[in-house]
């Protein structure tokens, strides 16, 4: 990822660590597994590590590799825009895995970045609301 503040989540052990200690959020086709920063990491706000983002596109739901790769590119671009425009949505998130978990009833080639961005934005408001409630 080329956006400062966002970093790719790579490797099986990193994904497993997020899956072990995460909260799950859903918005129809898009699912998010979110791991929040610990309370010690939250107090060091100026030394905040970048948000690590992982993407999962299952072959079962998107059979063609071309469509899976296109969807991943759209996810990365939408997340980059969203992070630059609304960084408060990413507040105390340490790592996040986004996945497309539905059988595509339409061709992914017809999906536009603006539509995906809106899906991700509404999905990201759930953890943002949760972290506002827990810090108050």
Protein Blocks (a to p, Z undefined) as FASTA:
>chain_A
ZZehiacdedjklmmmmmmmccdddehjaccddddddfklmmmmmlcccddddddddfkl
mmblklmmmmmmmmmmmmmmmmmmmmmlnmmafbdcddddbdcfbdfklpcfklmmmmmm
mmmmmmmmmmmmmmZZ
